[in-house]
Structure formats: structure tokens, C-alpha cells
Amino acid sequence: RILIAFGGHCKAAAMSRGLARAALLALSATTVAGYKCTPAESMFSGGKGRMSVTTICLSGPIEGALEHREGYRVYRQNFFMGPSPMHAVADVNDGNTIFFSWTEDRPWGKGADEGMIHVTKVALDKTLPPFAKVMGQVNYPGFVRASDLDITLAGKIGVLCAKHVPEWSRAWMGVIKARKPETAATLRDGMAPLLLAVCEVDSKTMRATGRPWRIGTPYGTTGARKEESHAGAYPKASWWEIRDNGYGWLTYAPTIRTWTTWYGATAGLHTGFSMHTFEDRARIDPGPWELPVAGVENRVEEWPGVSGRKYHDHHRHGTGDHQMGSMTRYNRLLGDIAIVKHHHIPLYMQQYGLETPRGRFDPGPQGSGHKHGRVELSCPLKGDVGRSEGAIRPCGRGWIIGMVTDKGNVCARVNQYGKFVAWNVIEPALWQAAADQKLKFYWRNRMVRMAPVGSPESDARCGSEARFLMGYWTNSGPKSWDPPRRWLVEVDGDCNKVTTPWEVTNITTWPKHQEWVTTKDGSVAWVTAWAKTADGKPIFNKWGLKGQKGHNNGMYYFEDTQHWEFEGADRGVQNEAQIMVYTTLSPSRRPYRPGAWTESGEMDFSTDVCNRTSPFRNREGGDSITSVDTASLKDSAAGLKLLVAKLSLCVAMAFAIS
């Protein structure tokens, strides 16, 4: 863009720009019967950054969180603190493009072809309005839920999409009633399975590509095939799994071209989790299947893991461990996925196992799995314990983590061997419920967010030159039910604050169980929606609930999103989405160099700031000074030998030249 800065041309240019802006807003205003979406945009500055907030109009109303029924009890809690999830992913080549998934509000629960999900393409402008505008959309009818999404290096988007299968619900009800006849009178199908699939989109043409393919556990009652199971079911509307894990995660690993999902799962009437990994374009499994689903491919899950070692055990396919939270991310430099979760105990972290875990992450001869290679996210030397998941991002070959602990909103850095390089309290004040303080579960306060800013996530920058945007909530008053205050702050790759915290309470918000995304040029973006009053004032973290209606032998169905009776909310804005884009004004320009590397890993002589004992875990799972993981020491020794050899060569060349 060129600004003509002489004579009367400035005024003319400004008028032309205003007309163009009005035209673009008119184009982006989608008219939907019964709704009155109004496009708008604002730019705000604080700390050392600026943030745009843009209202765009979608092609239909956005679904709310599900109302939950357990027996005769009704739970009308909005576990997402907003609408159903609207996950985003950045274009792999264009720093001004993001894509997000969302679920249209439609009745479902009676048939197999109900519902509609969407993937929407948005162009961003970091300087001039409109700061965001819709550039395309792909619709997937017949699916009742959209969740996390990721993108391949070739630009193919995969989004988690769930399909209602009445035959699965009826079969599940029959099995439970047969096993537990005492539940027959009050049993409802909230814990019954949906079919979880991956719906694919070409990001260049914005067209659906291929057929959706199943990635979740297929339901079966006979056990004739090991893939078909009663455990690991992706639940229809189960209170515990959705409250603690949202609608599930999807991760693409470009180095080995695999898709991995992780979601809260049921095992009959038990609560837990399930994980699955499929190769991209895995071969078709023709069956036979006990309860096949038309229109969805079954593929073979056969990724063997590293060097023949299993990347998971049977627990990861489905177990009832009472999982109470989850966060995950892929590290391109490490080539593996981080897992952080908890269940009645403090947070712990594992390496999934797509590459060989080392140090304290090494699970031993059992191979990677549910019970091995755990690193507890606690800091004994600082008297602190991690309690609630927030966000995790690559930092070199290790990780940087934002979480809620006993001492506040914390940034911690963990290297690839499970050693704590940094553990800093960014803000001691917390937002939490009184029950959370007593039980130390902090299940409501999962509002810490973190994402690289000033550089793309694929760089995995770390140390003092790296920058991360961190968001957190605090209380506005002494009572646990006082409304929250929301803050943004930039930290470096050593978890030190580099900007003054910026309060954005009256500007924006972010929901639970949904990540931020970093664009190719280093901006941080996220998408959500919020209710408004009749005069257009935002009601942050509020949205209607999708109520369950009458049932047939315990099988409920869902109608339109309702329960908007709070603070005079105007449900006419139900097709408005809000897009936030944060840009730092002081990005790091120095190219990131990971330091001293060997073929098998990085040299590791750093001090563990949280533990006096060895940072490495022995084969029996214990920590000791004398019994450490030999692979980790070999990496460091090999790196040192390589460094000495290079220095010797340099000295020899210097003598030869002289």
C-alpha cells in the first residue's frame, strides 16, 4: 500500500480507503434469517504489542455447549465458557491466513445424517481494516461436532468431526443394561459413542478432499475384532469427559506423516481417555465390521513406532483412568508429541513415543505407554506443584509450559530429558472457585494460554531471544465468584517477563479447551464468540446451551441452542464470530540457533532448577545420582567429543596456515 502524502490526495485516499472498507464489510456481512450480525473491528495497543478484534458474520448460528443429563440430574454448566470450540490453524505458507472449524447449531440425535460442520478461511490484515475477512468455507453435512484441526506441509487440513450413529447408541444401551440391570430405569445415552473421524479440506481450493475417515475407537459388542471396543468410546454428551477435555485434540506429525488424536473417552460407565495414531493416507480396512457406518472410511492403524518399539500400550487405546485435563503439542525439532494431563494427582508430562524418549521421559523396556516415562510437573525446590493444564509449545528440542500451580500462573521450561530449566511465577493471583482452592483440582481455571510471538512455531525458538505471548486470568475481587480479569504479557524463552502485563478484560476473552495459533509471520490469533446485550455490549464467556429433549428408551436428542436467559442477552448475534490477532512491536530478528547438537540429541549440562537429585530417571522409574539414563549421558558425551574434535581441527588448521 502507498500513502500519497501531499496536497489534497491524503483526504481523497482516506475517503477511497473508507469506501473500500465499507464495501468489504458489506461483502462479509452474511444475512441469516432471525439473526442480526453486524461486522465491526477495533485496534488496541498495550505493553509492547497491538491487538485487533474483528466481528465477522458466519453462514449460520454457532452451536452452544451441550446440556448434560446423568440419570435425572441436569447439568447446565457451560464447560467451554463460550460456544462450542472454534479451533484455528495457520496457513503453512501465508502469514496472513488462518482457518478455523465450527459447528452450526442444528437439531440432532434422532438420525445418522444430521448436523453440519464448517471450515472457514480468513484473510488477516495487521495494519488496516477490515483486519479479518472471510475468503472461503467448506461445509460438511452429516456431522454433529467439529473440534481440533491441523494442517500438513502440503496444505491439507484435517479436522476432527463427529457423527451420530443411532445403532451405536442402541447397542451401547443394551450392553450397559445387560451388565448393570439396576441402571435400566435411569440410564441415558450421554456416555454412548459417537463416530470420531477426520474430515479433510484442501486449503488452496477450499474444497473437501477424499472421504472422511474414522480415527476414534469403533464401537462393537462382540469383541470379534480388537479394534472394536467398549472402551475408548468418544462420548455423545458425557459430563466428565467434556468438562475436563473438551471435544478432543488432533495433531499432525510432518516428519513421519501421521495423524494423532487424543480425547476424553468412556469405558462403559467409566471415564478416561483414548489415543490413536494413523499414517496419512493409511490403507483401507474393508472389514467386516460389526456396526459399519456408511460414508466414512475405515483405515488400518498400524504405525509400529520407533525401531519397532510400541508408541503406546493397550491403555492408550482406551482406559478408565478418570483423566481430568489434557494439553498437547508437536515439536518439529524433536519429532514427537508432548502429553500433559492429570487425574486426582498433580500434573505430569510424557513424550508420546513417535521418537525415542530420553532421560526422565524414557519409559524403559516396556515402551511408551500410559504408566511409564512420566515427569511430574512440580518444583520441590520452590515449593510448587502444577495443578491445572494451560498450554505447551516447542522450545528448542524441549518445551515451554503455561499452567496453574499452587503459587499462581506459572511459566516453566522443560528440556528434552525432562529437566526443569526454568520455573517462574508470572502472576501469583489466580481466578478459581472456592471448591477448587479446597480440593486443589483447579478444574475451572484452565485459562492460561501461551504461543510463540514474533516468529512461527515451526522455528521452535528458545532462550532469551525467543518471545511467547502468555494469557492468564485473575480474580477481580476477594470472592471466588467475582468476575475474572484477563491479562496478556510477553515472556522470553527462559520464562522471564519482557513486557508489562496488559489488562484486556474489557476488550476480549478466550474460552476453555481451545488453543491459540501463531501465523507464519509470528502473529498470535484465536477465534471465539460471545453474547451481547440488546444495545450491543459484550457479555464475555457467555453463550447459550444446547438443551437435551425428550427421549426414547433413554436416548436423548438435542434441539436448538437455548438458555440465553442471562444479563439480558440478545440471541440475535448467534452467527457472530470474533477474531483476535496480536502482533508484537518488538519481535526478535536474530535467527534462532539451537546450540550444540549431536546426531542423537543436544548437549545437556544445564542445572535443574526444581530438583537437587539427578534430572534423569533410571530404568526402574526412580531418580538417583548413581543410576541415570545412559542414553542421555551418551548424547552429552558424544556432543562433547564432537566439540573437542572440531576445536582440535581448528587448531591444526591454524598451525598449518601459519
SERO-164090 format. One record per residue (C-alpha): x, y, z. Coordinates in steps of 0.02 Angstrom, whole numbers, always signed. Each point is the difference from the previous one (the first is absolute). Example, Ala and Ser with C-alpha at 12.3 -4.5 7.8 and 13.67 -1.06 7.14 Angstrom:
BEGIN
> +615;-225;+390
> +69;+172;-33
END
This chain:
BEGIN
> +0;+0;+0
> +61;+176;-41
> -58;+151;+100
> +0;+157;-109
> +53;+135;+122
> -12;+165;-92
> -132;+128;-46
> -181;-59;+12
> +42;-178;-48
> +6;-57;+182
> -183;+41;+26
> -48;-82;-166
> +102;-155;+41
> -81;-10;+172
> -174;+14;-77
> +41;-135;-128
> +65;-113;+136
> -158;+32;+101
> -111;-45;-148
> +102;-157;-33
> -14;-48;+184
> -188;+25;-2
> -15;-106;-157
> +103;-141;+76
> -102;+4;+159
> -159;-8;-102
> +68;-152;-92
> +46;-84;+164
> -172;+30;+77
> -94;-163;-19
> -189;+14;+17
> -74;-144;+99
> -185;-5;+38
> -36;+46;+180
> +173;+71;+36
> +73;+174;-11
> +189;-16;-11
> +90;+165;-23
> +182;-2;-61
> +116;+109;+104
> +183;+20;+41
> +110;+87;+129
> +187;+17;+31
> +75;+11;+174
> +178;+25;+64
> +80;-51;+163
> +166;-61;+68
> +110;-17;-155
> -134;-64;-116
> -163;+39;-86
> -155;-105;-22
> -145;+7;-121
> -173;-64;+44
> -111;-31;-152
> -181;-56;-10
> -39;-107;-153
> -167;-73;-53
> -15;-187;-26
> -119;-95;-113
> -100;-69;+147
> -20;+6;+189
> +141;-69;+108
> -42;-148;+111
> +10;+19;+188
> +71;-121;+126
> -107;-154;+34
> -115;-15;+148
> +42;-160;+94
> -113;-124;+86
> +60;-138;+116
> -151;-102;+51
> -128;+129;+56
> +131;+135;+33
> +21;+144;-122
> +165;+94;-16
> -18;+172;-77
> +182;+49;+16
> +87;+75;-151
> +163;-97;+8
> +74;+98;-145
> -41;+172;+72
> -58;+46;-173
> -74;-91;-151
> +52;-172;-59
> +187;+2;-45
> +62;+103;-147
> +177;-65;-22
> +118;+89;-120
> +154;-47;-101
> +118;+112;-99
> +39;-16;-184
> +170;-82;-24
> +59;+128;-129
> -105;+158;+18
> +23;+101;+160
> -165;+90;-29
> -116;-151;-8
> -79;-110;+133
> -135;-134;-5
> -122;-45;+138
> -129;-135;+30
> -172;+24;+75
> -163;-92;+26
> -162;+70;-67
> -146;-2;+121
> -119;-133;-65
> -110;-131;+84
> +75;-173;+10
> -14;-165;+92
> -135;-93;-97
> +85;-50;-163
> +169;-30;-80
> +1;+143;-127
> -28;+147;+116
> +109;+150;+40
> +120;+109;-96
> +181;+52;+34
> +105;+128;-92
> +181;+49;-33
> +14;+186;-36
> +147;+90;-81
> +41;+175;+62
> +121;+130;-71
> +84;+111;+129
> +62;+178;-16
> +115;+54;+142
> -6;+187;-37
> -159;+58;-90
> -183;-47;+23
> -84;-115;-31
> +125;-97;+105
> -84;-166;-43
> -116;-53;-140
> -72;-166;-56
> +79;-67;-160
> -82;-170;-16
> -87;-141;+91
> -21;-189;-12
> -158;-81;+68
> -11;-179;+63
> -182;-54;+21
> -40;-153;+103
> +121;+38;+142
> -59;+68;+167
> +164;+62;+75
> +161;+84;-56
> +154;+8;+109
> +188;+21;-19
> +86;+14;-169
> +176;-4;-71
> +83;+23;-169
> +130;-95;-102
> +150;+81;-84
> -92;-22;-166
> -147;+101;+66
> -126;-138;+35
> -107;+39;+154
> -65;-138;+111
> -139;+39;+124
> -74;-113;+133
> -182;-29;-47
> -126;-106;+95
> -150;-93;-70
> -153;-60;+93
> -32;-185;-29
> -167;-57;+76
> +48;-184;-15
> +152;+30;+111
> -105;+87;+134
> -129;-140;+1
> +136;-134;+10
> +87;+92;+142
> -164;+16;+97
> -31;-185;-21
> +171;-49;+64
> -10;+113;+153
> -175;-58;+47
> +55;-182;-16
> +154;+26;+108
> -82;+116;+127
> -188;-34;+5
> -18;+119;+148
> +38;+147;-116
> -140;-38;-123
> -126;+124;+72
> +114;+152;+0
> +128;-41;-135
> +25;+133;-135
> +111;-7;-153
> +115;+148;+41
> +148;-120;+18
> -45;-94;-159
> +122;+15;-147
> +2;+116;-149
> +106;-46;-150
> +156;+110;+1
> +76;+32;-171
> +118;+116;-93
> -79;+111;-133
> +128;+68;-124
> +6;+165;-93
> +116;+66;-136
> +54;+170;+70
> +42;+68;-174
> -164;-39;-87
> -107;-6;+159
> -83;-160;-55
> -29;-161;+95
> +125;-132;-51
> -25;-188;+11
> -124;-83;+116
> -3;+26;+188
> +93;-141;+87
> -20;-71;+174
> +135;+42;+128
> -91;-39;+164
> -37;-170;+75
> -134;-93;-100
> -140;-67;+109
> -33;-185;+13
> -82;-118;+123
> +69;-172;-47
> +187;+31;+9
> +22;-94;-164
> +126;+132;-55
> +128;+80;+115
> -35;+171;-76
> -183;-6;+51
> -16;+35;+184
> -114;+54;+141
> +146;+100;+71
> +66;+157;-84
> -170;+59;-62
> -14;+183;-53
> -149;+54;+106
> -158;+83;-63
> -27;+118;+148
> +91;-66;+153
> +24;+128;+138
> +171;-52;+64
> +90;-26;-166
> -59;+163;-80
> +22;+104;+158
> +181;-52;+17
> +58;-31;-179
> -113;+94;-119
> -38;-84;-165
> +174;-73;-30
> +168;+42;-80
> +73;-38;-173
> +187;+10;-38
> +90;-24;-165
> +183;-56;+7
> +81;+55;-165
> +165;-93;+25
> -87;-169;-6
> -167;+55;-76
> -119;-61;+134
> -161;+63;+78
> -25;-23;+188
> -158;+31;+99
> -23;+8;+189
> -170;+20;+79
> -96;-30;+161
> -80;-171;-17
> -118;-118;+88
> +23;-182;+44
> -180;-52;+29
> -50;+111;+148
> +182;+39;+41
> +91;+160;-49
> +173;+11;-78
> +88;+34;-165
> +49;-73;-167
> +141;+32;-125
> +23;-58;-180
> +132;+30;-134
> -25;-32;-186
> +115;+26;-147
> -56;+134;-120
> -89;-92;-142
> +4;-164;+95
> -66;-150;-94
> -184;-42;+6
> -64;-136;+117
> -148;-83;-88
> -62;-86;+157
> -114;-88;+35
> -60;+116;+139
> -137;-39;+125
> -82;+172;-13
> +61;+82;-162
> -37;+183;-38
> -38;+56;-177
> +100;+143;-75
> +150;-17;+116
> +158;-98;-43
> +80;-123;+119
> +189;+3;-11
> +135;-109;+76
> +85;+66;+157
> +170;-83;-18
> +137;+127;+38
> +130;-109;+88
> +93;+136;+95
> +186;+33;+6
> +121;-144;-36
> -141;-123;+27
> -39;+66;+175
> -184;+26;+34
> -50;+182;+14
> -145;-46;+113
> -72;-142;+101
> -179;-64;+8
> -43;+131;+131
> +21;+140;-126
> -130;-77;-115
> -126;+22;+140
> +8;-6;+189
> -103;+66;+144
> +132;+99;+95
> -114;+149;+47
> +102;+118;-108
> -34;+178;+60
> +89;+107;-127
> +110;-1;-154
> +117;+106;-107
> +112;-54;-142
> +114;+64;-139
> +120;-62;-135
> +184;+51;-2
> +73;+0;-175
> +181;+0;+60
> -29;-144;+120
> -119;-92;-117
> -119;-48;+140
> -157;+52;+92
> -8;+61;+180
> -142;-59;+112
> -50;+90;+160
> -145;-61;+107
> -56;-42;+177
> -124;-109;+91
> -21;+29;+187
> +186;+40;+12
> +113;+145;-54
> +35;+29;-184
> +121;-116;-85
> +80;-1;-172
> +47;-137;-122
> +77;-15;-172
> -120;-92;-115
> +132;-111;-80
> +7;+43;-186
> +185;+23;+34
> +104;-84;+135
> -31;+85;+169
> +156;+37;+101
> +47;+45;+178
> -147;+5;+119
> -118;-23;-147
> +76;-171;-40
> -136;-129;+41
> +124;-142;+9
> -15;-170;-84
> -191;+4;+14
> -8;+130;-138
> -100;+161;+1
> -168;-15;+81
> -123;+61;+130
> +98;-42;+157
> +182;+26;-47
> +118;+145;-35
> -98;+126;+103
> +78;+163;+58
> -100;+86;+137
> -20;+187;-28
> +52;+53;+174
> +144;+103;+69
> +52;-59;+173
> +139;+128;+15
> -129;+138;-20
> -139;-87;+96
> -118;+0;-149
> -110;-129;-86
> -87;+8;-169
> -189;-20;+16
> -88;+51;-160
> +45;-12;-184
> +22;+157;-103
> +107;-7;-158
> +162;-78;-60
> +112;+49;-146
> +167;-58;-76
> +154;+87;+69
> +155;-67;-88
> -10;-189;+16
> -90;+25;+165
> -158;+89;+56
> -67;+158;+80
> -158;-19;+104
> -131;+119;+69
> -103;-72;+143
> -88;+33;+164
> +95;-55;+156
> -19;+19;+188
> +97;+164;-12
> -85;+80;-149
> +8;+13;-189
> +167;-78;-42
> +116;-12;-150
> +116;-151;+3
> +128;-66;-123
> +42;-185;-15
> +139;-67;-110
> -6;-159;-103
> +66;-104;+145
> -134;+55;+122
> +110;+125;+93
> -78;+164;+60
> +102;+143;-73
> -118;+136;+64
> -150;+15;+117
> -64;+178;+28
> -161;+67;+75
> -62;+129;-125
> -148;+53;+107
> -40;-69;+174
> -184;+51;-3
> -119;-133;-66
> -179;-11;-60
> -82;-153;+74
> -152;-66;+92
> +1;-30;+188
> -19;-187;-28
> +152;+2;-112
> +104;+83;+137
> -53;-133;+124
> +26;-151;-113
> +148;+72;-97
> -72;-67;-163
> -23;+172;-81
> -111;-80;-131
> -84;+165;-43
> +159;+101;-16
> +76;-66;-161
> +14;+173;-72
> +190;+17;-17
> +49;+12;-183
> +169;+12;-86
> +61;+12;-179
> +159;+59;-90
> -9;+181;-55
> +118;+85;-123
> +50;-165;-81
> -93;-154;-65
> -24;-150;+114
> +97;-110;-121
> +160;+96;+45
> -16;-64;+179
> +100;+150;+62
> +59;-5;+179
> +106;+96;+124
> +12;+187;+26
> -26;+43;-185
> -167;-91;-12
> -167;+82;+38
> -163;-81;+56
> -168;+82;+30
> -76;-61;+164
> -179;+28;+56
> -72;-30;+173
> -149;+42;+112
> -7;+73;+175
> -142;+42;+120
> -77;+173;-2
> -46;-11;+184
> +23;-103;+158
> -143;-120;-38
> +28;-154;-108
> -156;+42;-101
> +58;+176;-42
> +20;+23;-189
> +174;-30;-69
> +128;+125;-62
> +96;-49;-156
> +181;+41;-38
> +128;-17;-141
> +188;+6;+25
> +152;-44;-105
> +130;-116;+75
> +165;-60;-71
> +55;-180;-27
> +72;-3;+177
> -170;+44;+76
> +46;+179;+44
> -128;+140;-24
> +58;+122;-134
> -154;+112;-5
> -117;+78;+127
> -159;-105;+18
> -141;+73;-104
> -176;-14;+68
> -123;-46;-138
> -152;-35;+109
> -110;+123;-93
> +70;-41;-172
> +0;-186;-27
> -1;-174;+75
> +42;-180;-44
> -94;-162;+39
> +53;-163;+81
> +65;-152;-94
> +55;+102;-151
> +177;+52;-49
> +75;+157;-75
> +89;-11;-168
> +156;+88;-65
> +2;+55;-183
> +146;-19;-118
> +53;+181;+33
> -9;-18;+190
> -170;+75;+45
> -110;-90;+128
> -183;-29;-43
> -153;-84;+74
> -185;-12;-40
> -151;-4;+115
> -171;+80;+24
> -88;+87;+143
> -176;+54;+42
> -55;+181;-6
> -133;+106;+82
> -140;+79;-101
> +104;+160;-18
> +152;-96;-64
> +109;-9;+156
> +102;-161;+12
> -39;-132;+131
> +166;-92;+2
> +11;-189;+24
> -187;-20;-14
> -98;-97;-130
> -160;-100;-7
> -9;-186;+41
> -65;-134;-116
> -135;-85;+103
> -40;-185;+0
> -179;-43;-40
> -119;-148;+14
> +69;-173;-15
> -44;-170;-68
> +57;-139;+116
> +134;+112;+72
> +60;+74;-165
> -3;+189;+6
> +8;+122;-144
> +53;+182;-10
> -98;+147;-67
> +58;+179;-33
> +115;+89;+119
> -105;+76;+141
> +20;+64;+179
> +50;+178;-47
> -86;+69;+154
> +149;+91;+76
> +35;+186;+18
> -125;+45;-136
> +92;-93;-137
> -54;+26;-180
> +5;-168;-91
> -11;+91;-167
> +192;+6;-7
> +16;-190;-8
> +89;+2;-169
> +132;+128;+54
> +179;-62;+21
> +141;+101;+78
> +177;-10;-68
> +147;+63;+104
> +173;+32;-74
> +145;+56;+111
> +160;+68;-78
> +156;+40;+100
> +85;+167;-32
> +172;-68;+47
> +25;-169;-83
> +167;-90;+11
> +95;+16;-164
> +149;-109;+42
> -10;-173;-83
> -25;-135;+130
> +147;-121;+19
> -37;-149;+112
> +177;-9;+69
> +113;-152;+5
> -78;-150;-84
> +48;-181;-32
> -81;-124;-116
> -102;-72;+144
> -41;+154;+102
> +59;+161;+81
> +136;+20;+129
> -78;+11;+173
> +101;+78;+140
> -135;+118;+65
> -52;+6;+182
> -169;-64;+55
> -79;+147;+92
> -130;-111;+85
> +93;-156;+58
> +161;-31;+96
> +11;-180;-58
> +43;-61;-174
> -115;+66;-137
> +4;-171;-81
> -114;-147;+38
> +72;-174;+14
> -75;-154;-80
> -100;-43;+156
> -82;+171;-5
> +91;+75;+150
> +116;+150;+9
> +177;-17;+65
> +172;+74;-19
> +87;-164;-33
> -126;-83;-115
> -40;+112;-148
> -61;-25;-175
> +153;-50;-101
> -71;+56;-167
> -11;+179;+63
> +179;-4;+64
> +59;-75;-165
> -81;+146;-93
> +93;+125;+108
> +163;-98;-12
> -16;-14;-189
> -34;+185;-12
> +153;+40;+105
> +110;-114;-105
> -64;+83;-159
> +38;+172;+73
> +177;-52;+50
> +30;-73;-173
> -56;+161;-85
> +112;+105;+113
> +147;-116;-35
> -29;+16;-187
> -7;+190;+14
> +164;+3;+96
> +82;-115;-127
> -58;+109;-145
> +64;+155;+87
> +174;-77;+20
> -3;-58;-182
> -42;+175;-62
> +133;+81;+108
END
